[in-house]
Structure formats: structure tokens, C-alpha cells
Amino acid sequence: MPVHLGRTGAHPLQIARRVGVAPRQRGSLSGETCPDIFELTNGDFAVIGTDATERLRYCLPPGCLHGIDQRIVVITRQTLVLARPDIPDK
């Protein structure tokens, strides 16, 4: 069942599915505070990770900026690698 995230226009933004494997399957003992990736019903992706904006904002390459409402989020390599088969090509 999709998880409601709020409203964008007239349609609620919802989580459609997890991309990759659950934290427990990646070795998390608690399964509660681990990075995760979700595909949204509008086709975008949401990421749960560690906020590293303050540490990395000045390390961004030239021409790369983040908006005032954006955060730089770090997820583990394992999280992304295990999600690869679930990420659509287009």
C-alpha cells in the first residue's frame, strides 16, 4: 500500500515501492534507522540517508549547487548497489 507524503498539485505524492532490499536484509540489526530508497508514484525517487550538507556543500564540483530547500544526503554504497536491479533504465 502506498505511503502518503503530502500533496503536489491535485494528486497526493506517495511511496509506490522500495527500491532494493530492506535494511534488515542488508544486515541492519534494528532495521529502523538505515538508508533506504523509494520510488514515488510520480516516478521520482526519495532517499533516506545521513544529512551531510554542511560537510559537503563546499566540496561540490564547479557549477553544481544545491537549492535552499535541498539537502546533500549520503547513503551507503551497499544500499545503492543492491538497489541497482530495481532502478528502471528509463
N, C-alpha and C positions, 0 to 999 in steps of 0.2 A: 504494500500500500504506500503510495507517495506521501512524503512528509511535507507539510505546508510550511513555506518560508516567508510568505508575505505576498504583496501584490505588486505586479508591474503592469500598468495599464488595467485592462479589464480582466486579465487572467491571473490566477494565483500561480506563483512560482513554487514548484515542488521538486523534491528529490525523486527521480524516477528509478534510480538503481545505484548500487555501489559499483565502482569500477575497481576491479582487482579483488583481492581476498580480504576477509575481515581481520582486524588486528589480532585476534586470538590465533588465527591460522598463520600469522607471521611471527608468533612467539610471544605476544604480549601476555603477561600473567594476569593482569586485571581486565584487559580488553576495553578499558574505559577512557584512557587518555592517550590515544595513539593517533598518528597521522592517518588520514583517510581521504579518498577521492570519490566524488559522487557525480553522476550525470544528472542534469536537471531536465525537467520536462520541456524546456525551450531549446535543448541541445547544448547549452553551456555546461561548464563544469564548476563544482565547488570543491574546495580543498580545506581540510582541517590540518593545520600544521603549527609549528612554532613561529611566532611573530619575530622576525629578525630585521624589521625595518630600520631600527636605529643603528644596528651594527653594519648593515649592508648598503644603506642609501647612498653613502659616499663612495662605494666601490662599483657602482653601476657603470657600464661602459659608456663612452661618449654617445650622446643622442638618445639615451634611454632614461626616461623619467617615470616617476610614479605620481599619480594624482593624489590630491589631499585626502580623498576617500579610499585610497588603495593602500594595501599593506604588502610587504615582501614576506612571504611565508615559506618556511623550509619544511620539506617532508624528507623522510629517509629515502635513500637510493632503493632499498628493498621495496618500499611501498610503490614507487613508480615502476620499477622493473616488473613486479608481479602484476601490476595493472595493465601492462603493455598489451596483452592479448585481448583485453576488453575495450581498448581505445579504438574507436572507429577510424578507418582510413580517410574518410571524407565527412 
